[in-house]
Amino acid sequence: MSRSEDVEIREFMLAVGAVPRVHVQRMHVLKARLASGVYLMSAPPGTPDVYCCAGGHHVWLEFKRPGGGRAEESQKVWHNALRAAGGEVWVVRDGKKAAADILKLLEGSNG
């Protein structure tokens, strides 16, 4: 049985969530229709799954199922826009490895 994206996200969040000088935020893309017929969205489609700031490094993480899963077109648009603005976007298939990589960024930062 393959691991899900949610398992990878959970492992990442648990590994880095309480580390000093690390801020991590799970981004949810939810769409809700109010009784008035108006739709509310928490984040636009394509928004990466997790935002992380570690020691001044701003990284957006898009989690994919280990061994499969590809970025959708709306995700590629986000990734390209973030990279064009100087941001880092990681496509992650292993939450524990991503957490270790974030901690390496933290170790290499000044302050």
C-alpha positions, 0 to 999 in steps of 0.5 A, a space after each residue: 500500500 502506498 503512502 498518501 500525500 497526507 501522511 507525508 505532510 503530517 510527518 513533515 509538519 510534526 518534524 519541523 513544527 516545533 523547531 525554533 526559527 521555523 514557521 510552517 503553515 498548511 495551506 488548504 484549498 477549500 471552496 464553500 458556497 454560502 446560502 447567498 450563492 457566493 463562493 468563498 475560497 480559502 486559497 486559490 487552486 494550485 496553491 502549494 500544500 505547505 509554506 515554510 520559513 526556516 531561518 529566513 529561507 522561504 520555501 513552498 512545498 507541494 507534496 505528491 504521493 510517493 511513487 506517483 502523482 504529477 503537478 496539475 496545470 494550476 500548480 505549475 502556474 503557481 510554481 512558476 510564479 513563485 520561482 519567478 519572484 525568487 521563491 523556492 518551490 519543492 515537490 516532495 514525495 518524502 516528508 521526513 527527507 523534506 524535514 531534514 532538508 529544511 533543518 539543513 537550511 536552518 543550520 546553514 542560515 546566519 542568526 
